[in-house]
Amino acid sequence: MIEEFQSFNAQNDERTLKISKILVKAAKETHAVITKSEAKCSAARRSIATHDKDAMWQTLQEYIRDYADFINSMSAWTGIVLHKVDKAMYDQLSPNDVENQLQIMIGFVYAKEAMDSVFQEPFKQCVEKLLKQSKLFDNDELKRLLF
């Protein structure tokens, strides 16, 4: 196993998981590249189904390599940043922690695919509507979103 990894760092994991689910829901509601997103998330879902921490971690690292630039470009909006972690930090993570990070990654995959598609505007509008309904952000925060 490699000695240096990347992981998500979010101020509030519960909020982050909710945001991830909103991104997936918005993509589905706007029919934004669902088939492509589902296909791209299949490895993450298969990995989650194993409940094997090492397998899930390896899968997460592959997704982070592919989506790091997009994740970082969204950090002002999501509050999620990538940071390097060492083996000691990895050892402290539970399988559930890694599974949650894969769930967050799935949200990023859906968001990236929708943002790169012709469905970009309907997707953005749907995300805004769902975020308002969720009350995860106050009105001032929603106005400042760079999304």
Protein Blocks (a to p, Z undefined) as FASTA:
>chain_A
ZZbdcddddfblklmmmmmmmmmmmmmmnopaklmmmmmmmmmmmmmmnopaklmmmmmm
mmmmmmmmmmmmmmmmnopacddddfklmmmpcfklmmmmmmmmmmmmmmmmmmmmmklm
mmmmmmmmmmmmnomacfklmmmpmZZ
